[in-house]
Amino acid sequence: MSLPKKDVKVYLDPDVHAAFNAISDLERMTMQDLAEKVIRKFVQRRVHEANVLAEKLKSSGINRIRRGSAGIDRDATD
């Protein structure tokens, strides 16, 4: 049994809304279904990229990068 879907509300400029509506018509989808499809693909890609990066860092022996810039370790100065 799957969990119920959660909702998200977005606000678009009128011209973007009109274009998105036209695109959803061309795709023969509702705006809601198209938005869900686009967001799902975006999230899946970003999570995959994060996992790939984490694996590459792990295989390089990097498991943590300290906060800071210009060689300053903020953990030591906070």
N, C-alpha and C positions, 0 to 999 in steps of 0.2 A: 504494500500500500504506500503510495507516495504522499508526501506532505503537500498541503495546499500551497498554491503559488502566492508570493508576496507581491504587493503592488508598489509602483514607483510613479511619481507624477513629475512631468517635465514641462517647462515653459519654453516655447519657441517664438522667435520673432515671426511676425505674420508672413513674411516672404518665405522663410524656411518652412513654416507650417504648410503653406500652400504647395511648395515644391515636394515636401514629404508626402502630402496627400496625393499629389499627382503620381509620384513614384509608386506609392502603395497601390493605386489604381492600375498602373501598368503591370505590377507584379501580381495583380488579382488577389491582393491580401488586404485585410483591414490595417489601418495605421497601427493599431495595438499589436497585431501579429507581426508586422514588419519590424516595429520597434523592438519587440521581444527577440526576434531573430537576429537583428543587428547587435543588440546588447549582449546576447548569449555568445555570439561569435567573438565579439571583442573581449569579453571576460575570459572565454576559453583560451584565446590566443595569448592574453597577458599572463594568465596562470601558467600556461605551458612555457612561455618565455622565462618566467621567474623560476620555474623548476629546472629548466635547462641551465640557467645561470647558476643556480644554487649547486647543481651537480658539477658544473665545470669548476666552480670555486672550491668545492669539497675535494675534487680530484687533484686540484693544484695545491692542496694543503691549507687553503684559506678557509677558516671557519668563523672569523670575526674580523671586522674592521672597526677600529675605534673612531668615535665621533671626533670632529674637529677639522680644521683646515690649516694649510700651510705648515704641516708637520706638528701642529700643536695638538696634544692629547688633552681633550677637554675633560676626560675622566679624572685627570690629575689636577686640573685647575678648578673644577666645579666645587 
